[in-house]
Structure formats: C-alpha cells, structure tokens
C-alpha cells in the first residue's frame, strides 16, 4: 500500500526538548513554524509532538483546533499573544538567524534579481494537549520540515 492509498490523520514536527514542557505544563497552545507540511491539514486532525535534540521520539499529541497562515509570523502574536510556544523575542531572534541563511535558500526564478522566495508561516492552535507516559520511537525518521501522519 502506498502513501497515496492511506488517509492523512495529522502531522508531526520536531520541536527541541527545551521547548516541549511549554505545551504540557506551561499552558502554551499555539505552535508556529515555517509552512512546510500543511496543505492537507484540517481542523480536528492530530499534531504529534516529536521531541528533537535529546531523548528523541514522540512525547505527546494534541488536536488541531484552528489553522492560520501568514507571511509574517509576528502577526500571530496579535491573535494569540503569549499562547504561542515561543516568546516574541525568541521569534525575532529566530527570524534574524533565518536572514543570515537567506543566501542558501531556494531562489524564485519568477522574481528579478536574486531575491529569495518568501515562505509563509503556519500557526496551529491546539486543544486536548496531552503528554505520553513514555517516549515513543517513530518507525521512520522525522525530517526537520515535518511529515504527515497516515492511517
């Protein structure tokens, strides 16, 4: 059976271990990242938290309540405020770090000059967040951009 023959039930994204507690005990309910794996996502699907960097594996899950897309991730703070798992300052630092790597990004041939293509950002508002009792190892490697979960 190929991936095309199965139903998408959710998504998983790697999140560094240092931030994971913010979802389970810190009251954070919004996950924000560059929009990579998102086109097939719908309300009611699952986000499975993949803990990266150390003690790697699936550590919990949540139900996707709402999905927002924006060019500027800082606009999500107008909607969600401190419910976002990264502080505004952490997001600004992340964006500044991304700027340093701009030359490495894929170039959009449709623009003149050497401008990099603008990637949208996604905010997933979550509900029913729960941690697993033990780390679960995935069957396959979870890439940095995330991946869909299928039946």
Backbone as a printed PyTorch tensor [residue, N CA C, xyz], in Angstrom:
tensor([[[  0.8530,  -1.1820,   0.0000],
         [  0.0000,   0.0000,   0.0000],
         [  0.8960,   1.2400,   0.0000]],

        [[  0.6390,   2.1650,  -0.8910],
         [  1.4500,   3.3870,  -0.9600],
         [  0.8450,   4.4570,  -0.0560]],

        [[  1.6230,   5.5330,   0.1680],
         [  1.1260,   6.6450,   0.9770],
         [ -0.1330,   7.2470,   0.3820]],

        [[ -0.2720,   7.1680,  -0.9460],
         [ -1.4420,   7.7510,  -1.6180],
         [ -2.7240,   6.9900,  -1.2790]],

        [[ -2.5780,   5.7320,  -0.8290],
         [ -3.7480,   4.8960,  -0.5350],
         [ -4.2030,   5.0040,   0.9160]],

        [[ -3.5370,   5.8320,   1.7150],
         [ -3.8860,   5.9390,   3.1210],
         [ -4.4350,   7.3300,   3.4250]],

        [[ -5.1300,   7.4170,   4.5300],
         [ -5.7440,   8.6740,   4.9430],
         [ -4.7960,   9.4560,   5.8390]],

        [[ -4.6640,  10.7520,   5.5740],
         [ -3.8650,  11.6270,   6.4340],
         [ -4.6730,  11.9130,   7.6960]],

        [[ -4.0610,  11.6280,   8.8480],
         [ -4.7530,  11.8160,  10.1260],
         [ -4.1730,  12.9710,  10.9320]],

        [[ -3.0010,  13.4600,  10.5040],
         [ -2.3740,  14.5410,  11.2450],
         [ -0.9760,  14.8080,  10.7390]],

        [[ -0.1780,  15.3780,  11.6310],
         [  1.1600,  15.8070,  11.2590],
         [  2.0670,  15.6890,  12.4750]],

        [[  3.3540,  15.5640,  12.2260],
         [  4.3370,  15.6230,  13.3020],
         [  5.4470,  16.5730,  12.8900]],

        [[  5.9130,  17.3520,  13.8500],
         [  7.0110,  18.2810,  13.6300],
         [  8.0150,  18.1120,  14.7580]],

        [[  9.3150,  18.2030,  14.4390],
         [ 10.3050,  18.1680,  15.5120],
         [ 10.3130,  19.4790,  16.2940]],

        [[ 10.3710,  19.3550,  17.5860],
         [ 10.4500,  20.5100,  18.4890],
         [ 11.5690,  20.1990,  19.4840]],

        [[ 12.5370,  21.1040,  19.6290],
         [ 13.6180,  20.8370,  20.5790],
         [ 13.0890,  20.5700,  21.9880]],

        [[ 13.7150,  19.6210,  22.6610],
         [ 13.2990,  19.2120,  24.0050],
         [ 13.1440,  20.4100,  24.9430]],

        [[ 14.0010,  21.4160,  24.8100],
         [ 13.9680,  22.5680,  25.7260],
         [ 12.6480,  23.3320,  25.6800]],

        [[ 11.8620,  23.1760,  24.5920],
         [ 10.5780,  23.8860,  24.4720],
         [  9.3600,  23.0090,  24.7690]],

        [[  9.5560,  21.7110,  24.8300],
         [  8.4220,  20.7920,  24.9090],
         [  7.5560,  21.0090,  26.1490]],

        [[  8.1730,  21.2860,  27.2980],
         [  7.3960,  21.4710,  28.5320],
         [  6.3980,  22.6240,  28.4140]],

        [[  6.6530,  23.5460,  27.5220],
         [  5.7570,  24.7000,  27.3880],
         [  4.3520,  24.2760,  26.9590]],

        [[  4.2500,  23.1960,  26.2250],
         [  2.9290,  22.6970,  25.8030],
         [  2.2540,  21.8970,  26.9120]],

        [[  3.0300,  21.1180,  27.6500],
         [  2.4470,  20.1880,  28.6150],
         [  2.2320,  20.7860,  30.0000]],

        [[  3.0880,  21.7020,  30.4170],
         [  2.9160,  22.2890,  31.7460],
         [  2.9760,  23.8100,  31.7390]],

        [[  3.3210,  24.4020,  30.6000],
         [  3.4560,  25.8500,  30.5290],
         [  2.2460,  26.5730,  29.9730]],

        [[  1.2140,  25.8140,  29.6150],
         [ -0.0240,  26.4320,  29.1530],
         [  0.0040,  26.9670,  27.7200]],

        [[  1.0360,  26.6620,  26.9560],
         [  1.1060,  27.1470,  25.5670],
         [  0.2160,  26.2780,  24.6850]],

        [[ -0.5350,  26.9230,  23.7980],
         [ -1.5000,  26.1870,  22.9700],
         [ -1.3580,  26.4670,  21.4790]],

        [[ -0.3010,  27.2080,  21.0760],
         [ -0.1380,  27.5540,  19.6590],
         [  1.2810,  27.2100,  19.2170]],

        [[  1.3610,  26.3840,  18.1780],
         [  2.6370,  26.0040,  17.5800],
         [  2.8020,  26.7800,  16.2810]],

        [[  3.9610,  27.4340,  16.1010],
         [  4.2290,  28.2740,  14.9290],
         [  5.5200,  27.7990,  14.2770]],

        [[  5.5080,  27.7260,  12.9280],
         [  6.7160,  27.3580,  12.1960],
         [  6.5680,  27.7620,  10.7360]],

        [[  7.6880,  27.7610,   9.9860],
         [  7.5480,  27.9840,   8.5450],
         [  6.6160,  26.9190,   7.9610]],

        [[  5.7670,  27.3280,   7.0430],
         [  4.7640,  26.4260,   6.4670],
         [  5.4390,  25.4680,   5.4850]],

        [[  5.6400,  24.2330,   5.9310],
         [  6.2210,  23.2130,   5.0680],
         [  5.1560,  22.1640,   4.7780]],

        [[  4.8700,  21.3240,   5.7480],
         [  3.8510,  20.2860,   5.6070],
         [  2.5680,  20.8400,   6.2010]],

        [[  1.6260,  21.2840,   5.3340],
         [  0.4180,  21.8930,   5.8950],
         [ -0.7890,  21.8430,   4.9660]],

        [[ -0.6050,  21.6720,   3.6780],
         [ -1.7090,  21.8240,   2.7220],
         [ -2.8480,  20.8410,   2.9420]],

        [[ -2.5530,  19.6680,   3.4850],
         [ -3.5860,  18.6590,   3.7170],
         [ -4.1520,  18.6960,   5.1340]],

        [[ -3.6510,  19.5920,   5.9610],
         [ -4.1270,  19.6580,   7.3500],
         [ -5.5150,  20.2700,   7.4470]],

        [[ -6.2950,  19.7540,   8.3730],
         [ -7.6460,  20.2470,   8.6200],
         [ -7.8930,  20.2760,  10.1190]],

        [[ -8.8740,  21.0890,  10.5250],
         [ -9.3110,  21.0870,  11.9270],
         [ -9.6700,  19.6670,  12.3290]],

        [[ -9.3520,  19.3280,  13.5650],
         [ -9.7040,  18.0050,  14.0760],
         [ -8.6210,  16.9580,  13.8880]],

        [[ -7.6310,  17.2380,  13.0510],
         [ -6.5180,  16.3050,  12.8850],
         [ -5.5810,  16.4160,  14.0840]],

        [[ -4.6590,  15.4770,  14.1820],
         [ -3.7310,  15.4290,  15.3040],
         [ -2.3820,  16.0630,  14.9570]],

        [[ -1.7980,  16.7260,  15.9350],
         [ -0.3930,  17.1070,  15.8950],
         [  0.2890,  16.2180,  16.9190]],

        [[  1.2600,  15.4350,  16.4650],
         [  2.0350,  14.6070,  17.3790],
         [  3.3670,  15.3130,  17.5880]],

        [[  3.7020,  15.5440,  18.8500],
         [  4.9310,  16.2530,  19.2000],
         [  6.1150,  15.3070,  19.1030]],

        [[  7.0570,  15.6110,  18.2100],
         [  8.2960,  14.8460,  18.1000],
         [  9.3900,  15.6420,  18.7970]],

        [[  9.9140,  15.1010,  19.8630],
         [ 10.9590,  15.7720,  20.6250],
         [ 12.3030,  15.5360,  19.9460]],

        [[ 12.9880,  16.6310,  19.6240],
         [ 14.2800,  16.5210,  18.9500],
         [ 15.4150,  16.9170,  19.8770]],

        [[ 16.6180,  16.6990,  19.4340],
         [ 17.8900,  17.0300,  20.0900],
         [ 18.3230,  16.0140,  21.1420]],

        [[ 17.4710,  15.6470,  22.0670],
         [ 17.8220,  14.5930,  23.0320],
         [ 16.5410,  13.9060,  23.4730]],

        [[ 16.6900,  12.6500,  23.9190],
         [ 15.5140,  11.8320,  24.2670],
         [ 14.4830,  11.8980,  23.1460]],

        [[ 14.9350,  11.6920,  21.9150],
         [ 14.0890,  11.8900,  20.7380],
         [ 12.9680,  10.8660,  20.6540]],

        [[ 11.8630,  11.3190,  20.1060],
         [ 10.7090,  10.4640,  19.8700],
         [  9.4210,  11.2410,  20.0870]],

        [[  8.3170,  10.5410,  19.8770],
         [  7.0040,  11.1490,  20.0870],
         [  6.7520,  11.2400,  21.5950]],

        [[  6.3780,  12.4340,  22.0660],
         [  6.1970,  12.6280,  23.5020],
         [  4.7910,  13.0810,  23.8900]],

        [[  3.9390,  13.3130,  22.8900],
         [  2.5800,  13.7370,  23.2030],
         [  1.8300,  14.0930,  21.9470]],

        [[  0.5920,  14.5210,  22.1340],
         [ -0.2380,  14.8750,  20.9840],
         [ -1.2730,  15.9180,  21.3710]],

        [[ -1.8710,  16.4920,  20.3480],
         [ -2.9260,  17.4850,  20.5280],
         [ -3.8330,  17.4480,  19.3070]],

        [[ -5.0100,  18.0130,  19.4460],
         [ -5.9320,  18.1440,  18.3280],
         [ -5.8120,  19.5550,  17.7570]],

        [[ -5.7780,  19.6450,  16.4380],
         [ -5.6930,  20.9490,  15.7790],
         [ -7.0780,  21.5990,  15.8090]],

        [[ -7.1530,  22.7390,  16.4750],
         [ -8.4150,  23.4750,  16.6260],
         [ -8.5920,  24.5050,  15.5130]],

        [[ -7.4800,  25.1550,  15.1080],
         [ -7.5440,  26.2240,  14.1160],
         [ -6.1940,  26.3270,  13.4110]],

        [[ -6.2150,  26.6670,  12.1390],
         [ -5.0000,  26.8040,  11.3440],
         [ -4.9850,  28.1920,  10.7220]],

        [[ -3.9070,  28.9340,  10.9570],
         [ -3.7400,  30.2490,  10.3370],
         [ -2.4490,  30.2490,   9.5210]],

        [[ -2.4630,  30.9630,   8.4080],
         [ -1.2880,  31.1270,   7.5530],
         [ -1.0200,  32.6270,   7.4380]],

        [[  0.2660,  33.0110,   7.5060],
         [  0.6310,  34.4200,   7.3600],
         [  2.0400,  34.5210,   6.7920]],

        [[  2.3030,  35.6510,   6.1290],
         [  3.6560,  35.9070,   5.6290],
         [  4.5970,  36.2760,   6.7630]],

        [[  4.0860,  37.0150,   7.7410],
         [  4.9040,  37.4930,   8.8560],
         [  4.4550,  36.7900,  10.1360]],

        [[  5.2970,  35.9400,  10.7120],
         [  4.8710,  35.2080,  11.9140],
         [  4.6130,  36.1010,  13.1210]],

        [[  5.1380,  37.3170,  13.1040],
         [  4.9000,  38.2150,  14.2360],
         [  3.4330,  38.6330,  14.3250]],

        [[  2.6940,  38.5550,  13.1990],
         [  1.2650,  38.8850,  13.2410],
         [  0.4720,  37.8790,  14.0820]],

        [[  1.0020,  36.6620,  14.2380],
         [  0.3140,  35.6750,  15.0750],
         [  0.2240,  36.1400,  16.5230]],

        [[  1.1670,  36.9660,  16.9630],
         [  1.1440,  37.4680,  18.3370],
         [ -0.0290,  38.4210,  18.5550]],

        [[ -0.4990,  39.0830,  17.4910],
         [ -1.6850,  39.9370,  17.5930],
         [ -2.9220,  39.0940,  17.8890]],

        [[ -2.9580,  37.8900,  17.3300],
         [ -4.0990,  36.9930,  17.5120],
         [ -3.9900,  36.1810,  18.7960]],

        [[ -2.8020,  35.6150,  19.0360],
         [ -2.6510,  34.6370,  20.1200],
         [ -1.8530,  35.1000,  21.3280]],

        [[ -1.1250,  36.2000,  21.2070],
         [ -0.3490,  36.6960,  22.3480],
         [  0.5980,  35.6560,  22.9070]],

        [[  0.5910,  35.5180,  24.2280],
         [  1.5520,  34.6100,  24.8510],
         [  1.1020,  33.1500,  24.8730]],

        [[  0.0660,  32.8110,  24.1220],
         [ -0.3080,  31.3970,  23.9720],
         [  0.6620,  30.6770,  23.0230]],

        [[  1.4190,  31.4550,  22.2340],
         [  2.4000,  30.8810,  21.3090],
         [  3.5700,  30.3230,  22.1030]],

        [[  4.0620,  29.1560,  21.6990],
         [  5.0850,  28.4680,  22.4780],
         [  6.4300,  29.1820,  22.5050]],

        [[  6.7060,  30.0420,  21.5230],
         [  7.9130,  30.8670,  21.5380],
         [  7.5360,  32.2760,  21.9640]],

        [[  8.3810,  32.9220,  22.7430],
         [  8.1280,  34.3170,  23.0750],
         [  8.3570,  35.1580,  21.8270]],

        [[  7.8410,  36.3570,  21.8330],
         [  8.0570,  37.2720,  20.6970],
         [  9.5540,  37.4960,  20.4630]],

        [[ 10.3160,  37.6660,  21.5330],
         [ 11.7630,  37.8650,  21.4060],
         [ 12.4520,  36.6360,  20.8100]],

        [[ 12.0220,  35.4430,  21.2150],
         [ 12.5970,  34.2170,  20.6290],
         [ 12.2810,  34.1370,  19.1380]],

        [[ 11.0740,  34.5330,  18.7600],
         [ 10.6950,  34.5230,  17.3430],
         [ 11.5500,  35.5180,  16.5540]],

        [[ 11.7410,  36.7040,  17.0890],
         [ 12.5590,  37.7160,  16.4120],
         [ 13.9870,  37.1960,  16.2320]],

        [[ 14.5440,  36.5770,  17.2610],
         [ 15.8960,  36.0100,  17.1610],
         [ 15.9430,  34.9080,  16.0980]],

        [[ 14.9030,  34.0770,  16.0390],
         [ 14.8250,  33.0160,  15.0310],
         [ 14.8000,  33.6190,  13.6270]],

        [[ 13.9900,  34.6610,  13.4480],
         [ 13.8870,  35.3160,  12.1370],
         [ 15.2160,  35.9510,  11.7260]],

        [[ 15.8960,  36.5560,  12.6780],
         [ 17.2050,  37.1550,  12.3690],
         [ 18.2080,  36.0830,  11.9620]],

        [[ 18.1470,  34.9340,  12.6060],
         [ 19.0230,  33.8250,  12.2560],
         [ 18.6940,  33.3120,  10.8460]],

        [[ 17.3990,  33.2660,  10.5090],
         [ 16.9740,  32.8410,   9.1700],
         [ 17.5200,  33.7920,   8.1040]],

        [[ 17.5320,  35.0840,   8.4030],
         [ 18.0510,  36.0790,   7.4570],
         [ 19.5050,  35.7940,   7.0980]],

        [[ 20.2580,  35.3510,   8.0820],
         [ 21.6800,  35.0450,   7.8290],
         [ 21.8380,  33.9110,   6.8340]],

        [[ 20.8490,  33.0260,   6.7890],
         [ 20.9220,  31.8700,   5.9010],
         [ 20.1950,  32.0940,   4.5790]],

        [[ 19.7380,  33.3040,   4.3390],
         [ 18.9430,  33.6060,   3.1420],
         [ 19.6460,  33.1730,   1.8540]],

        [[ 20.9490,  33.3540,   1.7710],
         [ 21.6820,  33.0250,   0.5490],
         [ 21.6030,  31.5350,   0.2250]],

        [[ 21.3080,  30.7150,   1.1970],
         [ 21.2540,  29.2770,   0.9920],
         [ 19.8750,  28.8420,   0.4810]],

        [[ 18.8760,  29.6640,   0.6740],
         [ 17.5010,  29.2980,   0.3250],
         [ 17.2950,  29.1240,  -1.1680]],

        [[ 16.2490,  28.4000,  -1.4780],
         [ 15.8590,  28.2110,  -2.8730],
         [ 15.4900,  29.5560,  -3.4820]],

        [[ 15.9340,  29.8080,  -4.6710],
         [ 15.6430,  31.0770,  -5.3460],
         [ 14.3800,  30.9500,  -6.1890]],

        [[ 13.6060,  31.9980,  -6.1940],
         [ 12.3980,  32.0450,  -7.0140],
         [ 12.7690,  32.6560,  -8.3560]],

        [[ 12.6650,  31.8560,  -9.3940],
         [ 13.0800,  32.3120, -10.7240],
         [ 12.1330,  33.3690, -11.3030]],

        [[ 10.9670,  33.4980, -10.7180],
         [  9.9910,  34.4620, -11.2210],
         [ 10.2890,  35.8990, -10.8230]],

        [[ 11.1430,  36.0980,  -9.8540],
         [ 11.4730,  37.4540,  -9.4090],
         [ 12.7590,  37.8950, -10.0780]],

        [[ 12.8600,  39.1820, -10.3070],
         [ 14.1130,  39.6640, -10.8760],
         [ 15.1430,  39.8180,  -9.7710]],

        [[ 16.3830,  39.8040, -10.1720],
         [ 17.4460,  39.9160,  -9.1810],
         [ 17.6620,  38.5930,  -8.4850]],

        [[ 18.1540,  38.6510,  -7.2900],
         [ 18.4930,  37.4470,  -6.5590],
         [ 17.7360,  37.3640,  -5.2300]],

        [[ 16.4790,  37.7870,  -5.2390],
         [ 15.6750,  37.7720,  -4.0260],
         [ 15.2770,  36.3360,  -3.6910]],

        [[ 15.2430,  36.0140,  -2.4250],
         [ 14.7990,  34.6750,  -2.0520],
         [ 13.2730,  34.6660,  -1.9750]],

        [[ 12.7070,  33.4930,  -2.2170],
         [ 11.2640,  33.3120,  -2.1750],
         [ 10.7830,  33.4230,  -0.7350]],

        [[  9.7010,  34.1650,  -0.5290],
         [  9.1200,  34.3380,   0.7950],
         [  8.3020,  33.0930,   1.1300]],

        [[  8.5880,  32.4870,   2.2540],
         [  7.8150,  31.3240,   2.6880],
         [  6.7840,  31.7830,   3.7080]],

        [[  5.5870,  31.2770,   3.5730],
         [  4.5520,  31.5700,   4.5550],
         [  4.8420,  30.8390,   5.8570]],

        [[  4.1420,  31.2640,   6.8930],
         [  4.2340,  30.6540,   8.2150],
         [  2.8740,  30.0900,   8.5890]],

        [[  2.8840,  29.0800,   9.4230],
         [  1.6510,  28.4530,   9.8770],
         [  1.5800,  28.5280,  11.4000]],

        [[  0.3870,  28.7840,  11.8930],
         [  0.1110,  28.7080,  13.3310],
         [ -0.9590,  27.6490,  13.5290]],

        [[ -0.6710,  26.6970,  14.3890],
         [ -1.6450,  25.6630,  14.7220],
         [ -2.1160,  25.9010,  16.1450]],

        [[ -3.3890,  26.2840,  16.2750],
         [ -3.9880,  26.4240,  17.6020],
         [ -4.4160,  25.0290,  18.0390]],

        [[ -4.0060,  24.6410,  19.2310],
         [ -4.1850,  23.2690,  19.6890],
         [ -5.1310,  23.1780,  20.8770]],

        [[ -5.7690,  22.0260,  21.0010],
         [ -6.5970,  21.7270,  22.1610],
         [ -6.3820,  20.2590,  22.5350]],

        [[ -6.8440,  19.8800,  23.6860],
         [ -6.6910,  18.4980,  24.1770],
         [ -5.2350,  18.0460,  24.1140]],

        [[ -4.3450,  18.9020,  24.6100],
         [ -2.9110,  18.5930,  24.6180],
         [ -2.6310,  17.5960,  25.7370]],

        [[ -1.9130,  16.5280,  25.3770],
         [ -1.5590,  15.5520,  26.3990],
         [ -0.1880,  14.9560,  26.1330]],

        [[  0.5380,  14.7320,  27.2130],
         [  1.8540,  14.1040,  27.1350],
         [  1.6840,  12.5930,  27.2380]],

        [[  2.5600,  11.8600,  26.5600],
         [  2.5940,  10.4100,  26.7060],
         [  3.3610,  10.0690,  27.9890]],

        [[  3.1010,   8.8920,  28.5380],
         [  3.8090,   8.4690,  29.7520],
         [  5.2570,   8.1290,  29.4540]],

        [[  5.5310,   7.6650,  28.2280],
         [  6.9000,   7.3100,  27.8290],
         [  7.1340,   7.7830,  26.3940]],

        [[  8.3820,   8.0500,  26.0630],
         [  8.7400,   8.4560,  24.6990],
         [  8.5000,   7.2710,  23.7620]],

        [[  7.8550,   7.5430,  22.6310],
         [  7.5890,   6.5050,  21.6230],
         [  8.4870,   6.7540,  20.4190]],

        [[  9.2040,   5.7540,  20.0140],
         [ 10.1190,   5.9000,  18.8740],
         [  9.3270,   5.7580,  17.5710]],

        [[  9.5180,   6.7020,  16.6240],
         [  8.8090,   6.6040,  15.3450],
         [  9.4070,   5.4880,  14.4880]],

        [[  8.5830,   4.9820,  13.5540],
         [  9.0670,   3.9560,  12.6330],
         [ 10.0800,   4.5420,  11.6580]],

        [[  9.8650,   5.8040,  11.2780],
         [ 10.7470,   6.4600,  10.3150],
         [ 11.2740,   7.7640,  10.9010]],

        [[ 12.3830,   8.2020,  10.3390],
         [ 12.9850,   9.4790,  10.7110],
         [ 11.9810,  10.6130,  10.4690]],

        [[ 11.9050,  11.5790,  11.3610],
         [ 11.0360,  12.7470,  11.2050],
         [ 11.8970,  13.9020,  10.6940]],

        [[ 11.6930,  14.3340,   9.4360],
         [ 12.5150,  15.4210,   8.8920],
         [ 12.1940,  16.7580,   9.5510]],

        [[ 13.1310,  17.6680,   9.4370],
         [ 13.0100,  18.9980,  10.0600],
         [ 11.7320,  19.7120,   9.6210]],

        [[ 11.3130,  19.5130,   8.3760],
         [ 10.0950,  20.1610,   7.8880],
         [  8.8170,  19.5210,   8.3650]],

        [[  8.9290,  18.3560,   9.0160],
         [  7.7510,  17.6420,   9.4900],
         [  7.2810,  16.6240,   8.4780]],

        [[  6.2500,  15.8820,   8.8460],
         [  5.6550,  14.9320,   7.9150],
         [  4.2230,  14.6180,   8.3380]],

        [[  3.4280,  14.2510,   7.3180],
         [  2.0590,  13.8570,   7.5930],
         [  2.0520,  12.5190,   8.3060]],

        [[  1.0260,  12.3080,   9.1220],
         [  0.7700,  11.0250,   9.7390],
         [ -0.3920,  10.3930,   9.0000]],

        [[ -0.2900,   9.1160,   8.7430],
         [ -1.2960,   8.4160,   7.9490],
         [ -1.7820,   7.1710,   8.6620]],

        [[ -3.0330,   6.7730,   8.3360],
         [ -3.5910,   5.5200,   8.8660],
         [ -2.8310,   4.3440,   8.3050]]])
